[in-house]
């Protein structure tokens, strides 16, 4: 009996949480925001991380636009799309000057049609664009003091590429479980890992599996049938792991590997770097915030054209 009550209580709390960030609540927040900023552009993002990353990307494309929009984090992809539905049905023009930004994930726009006021990443999420050899190269040049050391940077970048491939291979079935969940609309019974220890063991030059199966890491409310797995497996196999697997997992790998790389860079006899010279600054991974990483990355293809089509307030 107690288990039943607990389950019902969990469902009730979940419904309450969703109600607090549902489309009607978001619309009320939006109306309040627009009442104080009637002519401002409003960019609806999934969350605060998206707000931070898109600021850096938009700044590269159109700096003046960054001074003319109000960010509006919605608390998730479903919330962004739900808000767009509500606005599209509104007859009072509330949708004017509002633009929406979402991750592609494994479910694209779900049942929504593409629109001129919604941008979707072509990779899984914003995090995928941050975990690249180009970003590693910039980190090595600057935060790791490897300017003028092209061969060193080349070898470390190769190491990164090899380890990322190992990590993606180890987490392939975890991503497939997520793919099944999204494509079959099966709910998860647990929270996804937010620490690398829930996915893999990452060291300076090796990635090892943990003692957990994919179905223990991604727990589905029901198992996919053999027919469903057979139908969806080929679709999943066609995806490019680096760009189409869950980006938050890759960023967990990247963040932890950079900590190990920092240790190697700063010791007296490093494995992958020449020793630091006297008074030469040490590498500092704590400087690598999300904003810093995104400033080193390339904006998603298509974002340039999307941003350039947005008219600045007062300019026609």
C-alpha positions as CSV (number, residue, x, y, z in Angstrom):
1,X,0.0,0.0,0.0
2,X,2.8,2.4,0.9
3,X,4.5,1.9,-2.5
4,X,1.2,2.7,-4.2
5,X,0.8,5.9,-2.2
6,X,4.4,6.9,-2.9
7,X,4.0,6.3,-6.7
8,X,0.8,8.4,-6.7
9,X,2.5,11.1,-4.7
10,X,5.4,11.2,-7.2
11,X,3.0,11.5,-10.1
12,X,1.2,14.3,-8.3
13,X,4.4,16.2,-7.7
14,X,5.4,15.7,-11.3
15,X,2.1,17.1,-12.5
16,X,2.5,20.1,-10.1
17,X,6.0,20.8,-11.5
18,X,4.7,20.6,-15.1
19,X,1.8,22.9,-14.2
20,X,4.2,25.6,-13.0
21,X,6.0,25.6,-16.3
22,X,3.1,24.8,-18.6
23,X,2.1,26.8,-21.7
24,X,-0.5,28.9,-19.9
25,X,1.9,29.9,-17.1
26,X,4.6,30.7,-19.7
27,X,2.2,32.7,-21.7
28,X,1.3,34.8,-18.6
29,X,5.0,35.4,-18.0
30,X,5.5,36.3,-21.6
31,X,2.6,38.8,-21.5
32,X,4.1,40.4,-18.4
33,X,7.5,40.6,-20.2
34,X,6.1,42.1,-23.3
35,X,4.1,44.7,-21.3
36,X,7.3,46.2,-20.1
37,X,9.2,45.7,-23.3
38,X,6.5,46.0,-26.0
39,X,8.9,46.5,-28.9
40,X,11.7,44.1,-27.8
41,X,12.6,41.0,-29.6
42,X,12.1,37.9,-27.4
43,X,14.0,34.7,-27.8
44,X,12.5,31.7,-26.2
45,X,15.2,29.2,-25.1
46,X,14.9,25.7,-23.5
47,X,17.0,26.8,-20.5
48,X,19.7,29.0,-19.0
49,X,22.5,27.0,-20.7
50,X,21.0,27.7,-24.1
51,X,20.7,31.4,-23.3
52,X,24.4,31.5,-22.5
53,X,25.5,29.6,-25.5
54,X,23.3,31.4,-28.0
55,X,24.5,34.7,-26.7
56,X,28.0,33.8,-27.7
57,X,27.0,32.5,-31.1
58,X,24.7,35.4,-31.9
59,X,27.5,37.8,-30.9
60,X,29.7,36.2,-33.6
61,X,27.0,36.6,-36.2
62,X,25.3,39.9,-35.4
63,X,26.6,41.7,-32.3
64,X,24.0,44.5,-32.5
65,X,21.2,41.9,-32.2
66,X,22.5,40.8,-28.7
67,X,21.6,44.3,-27.4
68,X,18.1,44.1,-28.7
69,X,16.5,40.9,-27.5
70,X,15.2,39.6,-24.1
71,X,16.0,36.0,-23.4
72,X,13.1,33.9,-22.2
73,X,14.1,30.5,-20.8
74,X,11.1,28.1,-20.8
75,X,12.4,25.1,-18.8
76,X,12.7,22.5,-21.6
77,X,12.0,21.7,-25.2
78,X,8.4,20.6,-24.6
79,X,7.8,24.0,-22.9
80,X,9.2,26.0,-25.8
81,X,7.1,24.1,-28.3
82,X,4.0,24.3,-26.1
83,X,4.4,28.0,-25.8
84,X,4.7,28.3,-29.5
85,X,1.4,26.4,-29.9
86,X,-0.3,28.7,-27.5
87,X,1.0,31.8,-29.2
88,X,0.1,30.5,-32.7
89,X,-3.5,30.2,-31.5
90,X,-3.6,33.6,-29.9
91,X,-5.5,36.3,-31.9
92,X,-4.1,39.3,-30.1
93,X,-0.7,39.4,-31.9
94,X,1.3,38.3,-28.9
95,X,3.6,36.3,-31.1
96,X,5.0,39.3,-32.8
97,X,8.8,39.6,-32.5
98,X,9.1,36.2,-30.7
99,X,11.6,33.6,-31.9
100,X,12.1,30.0,-30.6
101,X,15.3,28.0,-30.3
102,X,15.3,24.2,-29.6
103,X,17.6,21.2,-29.7
104,X,17.1,18.5,-32.3
105,X,17.5,15.6,-29.8
106,X,16.2,12.3,-31.1
107,X,12.7,13.6,-31.8
108,X,13.3,16.8,-34.0
109,X,10.3,19.1,-33.8
110,X,8.1,16.2,-32.7
111,X,4.7,16.9,-34.3
112,X,5.4,20.5,-35.1
113,X,5.9,21.9,-38.6
114,X,9.0,23.9,-39.4
115,X,8.5,27.6,-39.1
116,X,10.4,30.8,-40.0
117,X,10.4,31.8,-36.4
118,X,11.8,28.6,-34.9
119,X,15.5,27.4,-35.1
120,X,16.4,23.8,-34.4
121,X,20.0,22.6,-34.2
122,X,21.0,20.1,-36.8
123,X,23.1,18.2,-34.2
124,X,21.6,16.6,-31.1
125,X,22.0,19.6,-28.9
126,X,24.0,22.8,-28.3
127,X,26.5,20.7,-26.3
128,X,27.6,18.7,-29.3
129,X,29.0,21.9,-30.9
130,X,31.3,22.4,-27.9
131,X,32.9,19.0,-27.9
132,X,35.1,19.2,-31.0
133,X,38.8,19.2,-32.0
134,X,38.5,22.9,-33.0
135,X,37.5,23.8,-29.4
136,X,40.3,21.6,-28.0
137,X,42.8,23.5,-30.3
138,X,41.7,26.9,-28.9
139,X,41.8,25.7,-25.3
140,X,45.4,24.4,-25.9
141,X,46.5,27.7,-27.5
142,X,45.1,29.8,-24.7
143,X,44.2,28.2,-21.3
144,X,46.9,25.5,-21.7
145,X,49.7,27.9,-22.8
146,X,50.5,25.8,-25.9
147,X,50.9,28.7,-28.3
148,X,53.6,28.1,-30.8
149,X,53.5,24.4,-30.1
150,X,51.7,23.0,-33.1
151,X,53.0,19.4,-32.8
152,X,52.0,19.2,-29.2
153,X,48.6,20.5,-30.0
154,X,48.3,18.0,-32.9
155,X,49.1,15.1,-30.7
156,X,46.7,16.1,-27.9
157,X,43.9,16.8,-30.4
158,X,44.5,13.3,-31.8
159,X,44.3,11.9,-28.2
160,X,41.0,13.7,-27.7
161,X,39.5,12.4,-30.9
162,X,40.5,8.8,-30.0
163,X,39.1,9.1,-26.5
164,X,35.8,10.7,-27.7
165,X,35.4,7.9,-30.1
166,X,35.9,5.4,-27.3
167,X,33.4,7.2,-25.1
168,X,30.8,7.3,-27.9
169,X,31.3,3.6,-28.5
170,X,30.9,2.7,-24.8
171,X,27.7,4.8,-24.5
172,X,26.2,3.6,-27.8
173,X,23.6,1.4,-26.2
174,X,22.7,4.0,-23.7
175,X,22.0,6.4,-26.5
176,X,20.0,3.7,-28.3
177,X,17.8,3.3,-25.2
178,X,17.2,7.0,-25.3
179,X,16.4,6.8,-29.0
180,X,13.8,4.1,-28.4
181,X,12.3,6.2,-25.6
182,X,11.9,9.3,-27.8
183,X,10.9,7.6,-31.0
184,X,8.3,5.3,-29.2
185,X,7.3,7.9,-26.7
186,X,8.2,5.7,-23.7
187,X,8.6,7.6,-20.5
188,X,11.8,7.2,-18.4
189,X,11.5,5.9,-14.8
190,X,14.8,7.4,-13.7
191,X,16.9,10.6,-14.0
192,X,19.7,10.5,-16.5
193,X,23.3,10.6,-15.2
194,X,24.6,14.1,-14.5
195,X,28.1,12.8,-13.5
196,X,30.6,10.9,-15.7
197,X,30.7,8.1,-13.1
198,X,27.2,7.2,-14.2
199,X,28.4,6.5,-17.7
200,X,32.1,5.7,-17.9
201,X,35.5,5.9,-16.2
202,X,37.6,8.6,-17.8
203,X,41.3,9.1,-17.3
204,X,44.0,11.0,-19.2
205,X,44.4,8.5,-22.0
206,X,41.7,5.9,-21.5
207,X,37.9,5.5,-21.3
208,X,36.6,2.4,-19.6
209,X,33.1,1.0,-19.1
210,X,31.3,1.0,-15.8
211,X,29.6,-2.1,-14.3
212,X,26.1,-1.1,-15.5
213,X,24.1,-2.1,-18.5
214,X,22.4,0.4,-20.7
215,X,18.9,-0.6,-19.4
216,X,20.1,0.2,-15.9
217,X,21.3,3.6,-16.9
218,X,18.2,4.5,-19.0
219,X,15.2,2.8,-17.3
220,X,12.1,2.7,-19.5
221,X,8.6,2.3,-18.3
222,X,8.3,-0.6,-20.7
223,X,10.7,-2.6,-22.8
224,X,10.6,-2.0,-26.5
225,X,9.4,-5.1,-28.4
226,X,11.6,-7.0,-30.7
227,X,9.7,-5.7,-33.7
228,X,10.2,-2.1,-32.5
229,X,13.9,-2.6,-31.9
230,X,14.3,-4.2,-35.3
231,X,12.5,-1.3,-37.0
232,X,14.4,1.5,-35.2
233,X,17.9,-0.1,-35.0
234,X,18.8,0.7,-38.7
235,X,17.7,4.4,-38.2
236,X,19.9,4.7,-35.1
237,X,22.9,3.0,-36.8
238,X,22.8,5.6,-39.5
239,X,23.4,8.5,-37.0
240,X,26.8,10.0,-36.7
241,X,27.8,9.5,-33.0
242,X,29.7,12.7,-32.4
243,X,26.9,14.9,-33.7
244,X,23.8,12.9,-33.1
245,X,24.3,11.2,-29.7
246,X,23.3,13.0,-26.5
247,X,25.5,16.1,-26.2
248,X,25.2,16.4,-22.4
249,X,26.9,13.0,-22.1
250,X,29.7,14.1,-24.4
251,X,30.2,17.3,-22.4
252,X,30.5,15.3,-19.2
253,X,33.2,13.3,-20.8
254,X,34.9,16.4,-22.1
255,X,34.8,18.3,-18.8
256,X,36.3,15.4,-16.9
257,X,39.0,14.7,-19.5
258,X,40.1,18.3,-19.4
259,X,40.6,18.1,-15.7
260,X,42.9,15.1,-16.2
261,X,44.7,17.0,-19.0
262,X,45.1,20.0,-16.7
263,X,46.9,17.8,-14.2
264,X,49.3,16.5,-16.8
265,X,50.0,20.0,-18.1
266,X,50.9,21.3,-14.7
267,X,53.2,18.6,-13.3
268,X,56.9,18.7,-13.6
269,X,57.2,15.8,-16.0
270,X,54.1,15.8,-18.2
271,X,53.2,13.0,-20.5
272,X,51.8,15.0,-23.4
273,X,53.3,18.5,-23.0
274,X,56.7,20.1,-22.7
275,X,57.4,21.1,-19.1
276,X,56.2,24.6,-18.2
277,X,58.9,27.2,-18.1
278,X,59.7,29.1,-14.9
279,X,57.0,31.8,-14.2
280,X,54.9,30.4,-17.1
281,X,51.2,30.4,-16.1
282,X,49.6,27.0,-15.3
283,X,46.6,25.6,-17.1
284,X,43.3,26.5,-15.5
285,X,40.3,24.4,-16.4
286,X,38.1,26.4,-14.0
287,X,38.2,29.2,-16.5
288,X,36.5,27.1,-19.0
289,X,32.8,28.0,-18.4
290,X,30.0,27.2,-20.8
291,X,30.3,30.7,-22.2
292,X,34.0,30.3,-22.7
293,X,33.6,27.0,-24.5
294,X,30.8,28.3,-26.8
295,X,32.9,31.4,-27.7
296,X,35.5,29.0,-29.1
297,X,33.0,26.9,-31.1
298,X,31.4,27.4,-34.5
299,X,27.7,28.3,-34.5
300,X,25.4,25.7,-35.9
301,X,24.9,25.7,-39.7
302,X,21.7,27.6,-40.5
303,X,21.9,29.9,-37.5
304,X,23.6,32.7,-39.4
305,X,20.8,32.9,-42.0
306,X,18.2,32.6,-39.3
307,X,19.6,35.4,-37.2
308,X,20.2,37.6,-40.3
309,X,16.5,37.4,-41.2
310,X,15.5,38.8,-37.8
311,X,14.7,42.5,-38.2
312,X,16.1,44.8,-35.5
313,X,13.5,46.8,-33.6
314,X,12.8,50.1,-35.3
315,X,14.5,48.9,-38.5
316,X,12.4,47.8,-41.5
